[in-house]
Amino acid sequence: MGKGFAKRKKQAKEMQEQFAKMQEQMEKIEVTGQAGGGLVKITINGEHDVLKVEVNPECVDPEDVDGIQDLIKAAFQDANKQLKENSPMQEMSGMPGLPDLGAFGL
């Protein structure tokens, strides 16, 4: 099986270790997205779990429930965008021999 196989096996092991390290980092990441100029804020972790939702009382209008729902949705989308931009997985994108991680939502 020669040197080429041993080299690829070593590279595969190194990649596994890098992925495990990045997964640990992802678990520790927390980002906060906001909408409406900070009227609604949502904090999520690297696993996309919602950790905290803050709603400024100024934007709570019983007559406009749709408005608050839109702000919550926008804040969550902003948090996900920030998570993607701050992800250690971004470092892996563009490495030779790896697929585009964006295709996997990373």
N, C-alpha and C positions, 0 to 999 in steps of 0.2 A: 504493500500500500504506500510506500514511499513518503518522502518529506512533505509533499503537497497535502496529503491527507492529514498528517500530524499538525501541520500549520493551520489548516482550516478548522480542525478540532479545537486547537488552542484559541483561535479567534472566536469560535462559537462560545467557548466557555467564558472568555472575557466579555463578550456581548451579554451573556446571561447575567454576569455579575454587574455589569453596568445597568441593565434593565432593573435588577433587584434594587440597586442603590437608588435609581430614579423613582421607583415605586415607593420606596421609603420617603423620599423627598416629597413626592406628590401627596402623601398622607398628611404631611406637616404643613403644606401650603394652605393659606387662607387668604381669600380676596374678597373685597366688598365692591359690589356694583351699585350704581345709583341711577335714579331717574327723577325727572322733574326738578332739576337743580338741587338734589339732595333731599327732596320731600320723602322719597322712599329709598331705603338702602337694604340690600340683601347681602349677607356674608355667607360664602360657601367654602368648602374645603376642596382639596384636589380630587376627591371622589365624587364631586358635584352634590354633596349632601348640603342642604340648607342648614346653617348653624344659627343664623340670627336674621330676623326681619324687623326693621325699624320703619315706622310710619309716623311722619310728623303730623300732629293733630290738625295743623293748618289745612291739610289736603283732604281731611275726612268730611265729606259732604254726603249725607244720606240720600240726597237727590241725584248724586252722580256716582253711583257704585261702579259703573263702567269705567269711569276715569281712574279710580283707584286701582282697579283690576289691570288696566293698561299700564299704569306706573309700576305695579309689582312685576308684571311680565317684562317690561323694559329693563328694570333693575336686575332681574335674574339673567336676562340676556347679556347685559353689560358685565355682570360678574363672570359669566362663562367666557366672554371675550377676554377679560383680564386674565382668567385662569389659563386660557390657551396661550396668551402672550407671555405669561410668566412660568410656564411649564418647563421643567427640566427636559421633557421630551422634545422640546423645540431644538435643543442642542443636538439631538440625534438626527433630526431631519437634515438631509443633505449629506449624510455620511455615505461614502461609497458602499454600494451593495445593499443598502437598506431601502425598503419601500417608503413612499411618501406617507408619513405618519398622520397627516391631515386626513387621509382617506379613512382612517380608523377613528376619527374624532379626537385625535390627540394633538 
